[in-house]
């Protein structure tokens, strides 16, 4: 099973629903509204939502801002559900959903006013390819706005390899690394807001719901968040504990523009 297939399996399993609700990410739609404000989204915008999940953001943006939104995701299950809900909500004229990969966007150059990525860029194995494709599909003057896990500490390559990529942490980077990456592909004018308190809220809720992060990890489906060589989940749990201690994860909004 590939890294991407593991991620799809994990998010289709609904294990995060109890913690993160319909949006499947820290901050919920309140943070999405802030993202839209930073992007300057208006009714004449065409927005791309990478890894749209259950479509909560796409429906919210279309309803609140009157823009058109295209959501892409690697999950057939998610895309099918989103299309059904779009018909039920009678918003198929403003919202559409496609099976698509964030590292190979199926769109023409300069198609979108805004590209958004909420808690999904960290899941892309080849971030430079993804960043270049995002820049390609953005119009001149368009913005990439993402919210995602960030690291405030340093983690070794060895420790990263012991934590499943499907669970976001292994693919997370420091804010400076994200900005440097986007600058290398030609995006400019970096802007950042720290929302680490939203991640702390999730951690608190996790403790209330499951008792501890160890209990949560132990209860995940076998495979996506466990080391393949382990006979049980214990080594994986110890690796996550060390990753959290050294990496000091946070959460941030990052925006950059295409000139």
Buried (B, 14 or more C-beta within 10 A) or exposed (E): EEBBEBBBBBBBEEBBEEBBEBBBBBBBBEBBBBBBEBBBBEEEBBBBBBBBBBBBBBBBBBEEBEBBBBBBBBBEEBBEBBBEBBEEBEBEEBBBBBEBBBBEBEBEEEBBBBBBBBBBBBBBBEBEBBBBBBBBBBBEEBBBBBBBBBBEEEBEEEBBEBBBBBBBBBBBBBBEEBBEBBBEBBBEEBEBBEBBEBBBBBBEEBEEEBEEBBEBBBEBEEBBBBBEEBEEBBBBBEBBEBBBEEBBBBBBBBBBBBE
